[in-house]
Amino acid sequence: MRDELIQDELSGEQIKYDDYIAGLAKGLSILEAFGSDRQRLNVTQTAERTGLTRTAARRYLKTLKFLGYLDTDDYYYWLTHKVLKFSGAYLHTAHLPKIAQPVLNILAAKTSLVFSVVVLDHHELVPVARSISPQHEEFRVSPFGIHLGNRIPAHTASTGKVLLSQRSLEEQKQWLEHYELRRFTHYTMTEQDVFLQELQKIRAQAYCISSEEYELGVVAVAVPIINQKGELIAAMNAVASVNKVNDFYLVNTIVPMLRQAAKEIRDMI
């Protein structure tokens, strides 16, 4: 038996070498290689994205195709609906989405804004609960691209900055070593020093407003969600059109509502 530990560089999670199944990890890395920026991959592209050899990538792709998680035209591969089994199971059984949903419904009923609860997965944000104002039917379908399971670059969003702001400066710098501050609009923060200063400001005020950094015309404000053990578990935000709200309204009206809602979720977790 080998006593060595394998550690994830970003999460700090550790596992004994003898408990680690490398083949499973590689297979999952194949699925994770697909994203909104690359919905179809061939063998060479998959190998480049995962660090596997072309031979290994081809075998994993063929196996996942055989299992029904991928489809192919004999050159490109893409995800099938079968992968939704995992997200569906999570959303139906996880504690946080179930608790957050009615809280978000109440917030949405009081305003014309869109509310969501978001978690951080490495460099991306994943909405796990979302509500919309019932009187705004036009927002029923993915308002501003926000839908459950969608992935948004963390550095461009109010929730991402709130979550990153709660980390130590050393952890923030380590995060920046792994992930590029890619530009999505003219307003996206791309300079590391400026970004780190912004995180310190957000940490001090315990909220973040992000305007048009990921999508033009969209502004969002977010606060952290802390559990009863004092652990950061998620962030909650409100999203609106820049033409419908201003910073004064967001800070003085929406932030207190978000903080109260975050407290209600904390008390139920």
JOQUI-V790078 format. One record per residue. PHI is phi in whole degrees, 0 to 359 (NA if undefined). BURIAL is 1 if it has 16 or more other ideal C-beta (glycine too) atoms within 10 Angstrom, else 0. Layout:
PHI/BURIAL, PHI/BURIAL
This chain:
NA/0, 260/0, 265/0, 298/0, 251/0, 256/0, 235/0, 285/0, 298/0, 269/0, 276/0, 81/0, 298/0, 238/0, 212/0, 293/0, 305/0, 288/0, 265/0, 268/0, 257/0, 297/0, 298/0, 295/0, 299/0, 292/1, 298/1, 292/0, 295/1, 295/1, 297/0, 288/0, 290/1, 278/1, 200/0, 296/0, 277/0, 210/0, 275/0, 232/0, 228/1, 263/1, 298/1, 297/0, 296/0, 295/1, 299/1, 294/0, 285/1, 254/1, 82/0, 276/1, 287/0, 298/0, 297/0, 294/1, 299/1, 298/1, 294/1, 294/1, 298/1, 295/0, 294/0, 293/1, 294/0, 300/0, 279/0, 95/0, 274/1, 230/1, 234/0, 206/0, 250/0, 77/0, 226/0, 262/0, 240/1, 210/0, 290/1, 252/0, 296/0, 297/0, 294/1, 290/0, 303/0, 287/0, 294/0, 297/0, 296/0, 296/0, 295/1, 272/0, 242/0, 292/0, 289/0, 300/1, 300/1, 295/0, 289/1, 288/1, 304/0, 296/0, 294/1, 294/1, 300/0, 293/0, 300/1, 295/1, 292/0, 271/0, 224/1, 256/0, 263/1, 259/1, 242/1, 208/1, 247/1, 229/1, 243/1, 258/1, 239/0, 59/0, 253/1, 234/1, 259/1, 233/1, 293/1, 248/1, 206/1, 207/1, 223/1, 228/1, 290/1, 299/0, 276/0, 245/0, 295/0, 293/0, 267/1, 296/0, 252/0, 41/0, 300/1, 54/1, 77/0, 272/1, 212/0, 301/1, 88/0, 295/1, 241/0, 233/1, 303/1, 299/1, 287/1, 262/1, 240/1, 298/1, 294/1, 297/1, 292/1, 298/1, 293/1, 289/1, 294/1, 278/1, 272/1, 290/0, 300/0, 297/0, 293/0, 294/1, 295/0, 297/0, 299/1, 292/1, 293/0, 266/0, 232/0, 281/0, 275/1, 290/0, 276/0, 246/1, 221/0, 297/0, 265/0, 294/1, 286/1, 237/0, 266/0, 298/0, 298/0, 295/0, 296/1, 296/1, 297/0, 295/1, 297/1, 294/0, 296/0, 295/1, 299/1, 291/0, 268/0, 64/0, 201/1, 217/1, 249/1, 235/1, 240/1, 58/1, 275/1, 249/1, 218/1, 297/0, 87/0, 240/1, 234/1, 218/1, 230/1, 221/1, 227/1, 281/1, 246/1, 248/1, 277/0, 291/0, 271/0, 83/0, 264/0, 284/0, 242/1, 188/1, 225/1, 238/1, 223/1, 236/1, 239/1, 207/1, 283/0, 296/0, 278/0, 253/0, 223/1, 230/0, 298/0, 299/0, 294/0, 296/1, 287/0, 269/0, 247/0, 281/1, 302/1, 300/0, 295/1, 295/1, 295/1, 294/0, 294/1, 296/1, 294/0, 297/0, 294/1, 301/1, 291/0, 262/0, 275/1
